[in-house]
Amino acid sequence: MSSLSPVPVALRLAAAPVSSPDQDVTALATVDMVHDGAKITLTLLDATSAAVARQASVIVTGVPGDANVLVTPVFAPGSAIVSLVLAITIPAGKRLVRKVDARTGSLTTRWATTWRSHHALAYFDQGSGAITGPFHLPDEPSLALSTSAANSSDLLLWTTREPQPGDRTEIRAQASLSRLSVFPLGSGTARWSGPAPAPWPGGEPVVTLPNGDVARLVRGSHVQVCSSRTGEVTEQGIAAFGPARAKPSAVTMQARPDGAVFMTKPGAGVAVIADPAQEYRTTARIQFPVPASPLGAPWSKAVLSPVGDTLYVLGPAATGGLCAYDVRSGRLAASYSEGRQYAGLYQLPSGTLLAVRAENPRLAYFSSGLSPLGTADTNLHVSAVF
Amino acid sequence: MTGYDTASPIQDTYASAHAEFGADPAFWIRYFTPSPAAYLFSDDTLTESRAAWDSGGPNVGCVSAPIQSRLSGSAAEGQADAQAYAASMLAAYHAVGPLDLPSNGQLYCWLDQEYSTPLSSSYWNAWANYIAEYDFAGLGTYPLYPCLYCDPYSPYPNCSTIAKAHGVNVPSAIWSSEPEPCGSLTSPPRWNADVCQTVPTKLWQFGEQGACNYSANVDLDVGAPGFVTASYCFRVKSRP
């Protein structure tokens, strides 16, 4: 066992890091308030060495110091452009609020803030190192939360107009508040924009398919496919994911080099490989016992080996440890448990498996044959691994 | 008073739950944006509200379960998640005429923090503050109250995070996911929910579907002695 001394590569992250489609690069975004606005810094790390490969900054002028800026880097497969989707939320006013204190029952009076959000886009060229933008979008008042994905030519962006007190009639008419917009990479002007079907963008997994379309896994059970050419959205159910149970499950979706899509739903004890070219027909379905923490962080509970022949998954709630399944047959191929319950599982570029847990040793390493390689202590709580 | 929480639409759930437990729930707790892995109440509020009425439990509480790694994130992430949550509750309120706010003016808004999820002060304070200060429907009554669903004895930061909160950022209540002795809708276990030091536990998930082998897609919850959970939920006052 060893003890790790963390080496910080960035502080005050504006949002979770994002990995490139080939997993070679990790993007970090930070926000620093400066005298004339918000300074957005994008740092691209070599995923193997954690060395800084590229770094660039842009200042969004006019953003007050008490604003919140959410930055989402978006890699574009087949392009050197990294899009930055900025959600800028600024205080729009103050008002005196009278509200009952739930703990004491007494009426309290205090100043409260009203917030307004809009989005902006910027683009980083990994070739030249230049940032284009920011381009402010005319979507205020909007919800800051958005979903985005890119292909080699376009950025697809799901946003939601913030409902207002006077919107009752429109909402009862079931008008969609969400929009899907398609921006040419490098541009702040959408070449297409239209209503988007529910649910509102809220952190659902998205992947870019080889043909440039974008798939969005919604409700933990359906895939919405957005045509990058027309914006048309079609929806397919994933039968293996079945009806929703009482508790949601973590869900993940990844594009495979062969064009297939790998999806996991550990709360239902199932992972599937599906073929987007055949209306998401399931080509492999692997069932496993539900692990102890199927919804908590990290959301990666099951991983597929690089060649796609083995599924590694957290062990059952009763025993913990790890399990490996043969993808072709769906049968259990190997298991290992020393009684520890792990919360997340990753496969590193070296092929080594990394399992994380609540107490030290928080990091445990295994070979692809599930042989323990070692453990490490850290004083960090692990929410995700990149 | 006992009730259900579920990530499944009420209309797909209440008949099987009634068949299994033989009684009407006092309340339902349903998921709102952002809950990327759940069916959302706000996606079909009309059908869900009718089903809540038909189930005999016309009170709908609110929970949001964001991607769990976000809960250890920044203030910008916490505020963005709270903004979407408040907006989806407003959309639901607008969508159905007979969906009323609680008569006591306090709608409890639960944030789902799972066992293995760390909660940062940056995220919580921004999340709770936005919820507490949201001018819901322009009413000027500020009826949203931030609350936390968690496993109080998890080794990850949860109780210790909210213990550092001040003013309106202090949650009004804890909804504890442990222990899990199971039981039924009509005979819940004696009150024994896990607690945080600084905030009272007012709701207890004593039976989880998977651990208790319930066939209906529901978890079972009971309010603390003297706490009427249904009074802190949306109320469907007539069949929509």
Interface residues (C-beta under 8 A of the other chain):
Chain A: R12 L13 A14 A15 A16 V31 N68 V69 L70 A87 T89 R95 V97 R98 K99 V100 A102 R103 R110 A112 T113 T114 W115 S117 L143 A144 L145 T160 E162 P163 P165 G166 D167 R168 I171 R172 Q174 L177 A198 P199 W200 G202 G203 E204 P205 V218 R219 G220 P243 A244 R245 A246 K247 P248 S249 A250 V251 K265 G267 V290 A292 S293 L295 G296 A297 P298 W299 A343 G344 A358 E359 H381 S383 A384
Chain B: Y4 D5 T6 A7 S8 P9 D12 Y31 T33 P34 S35 P36 A37 A38 Y39 L40 D43 A65 P66 I67 Q68 S69 R70 L71 S72 G73 S74 A75 A76 E77 Q79 A80 D81 Q83 A84 A87 S88 L90 A91 H94 A95 G105 Q106 D112 E114 Y115 S116 T117 P118 A126 Y130 A132 E133 D135 A137 G138 L139 T141 Y142 Y145 S154 P155 Y156 P157 G167 V168 V170 S172 A173 E208 Q209 G210 Y214 A216 N217 V218 D219
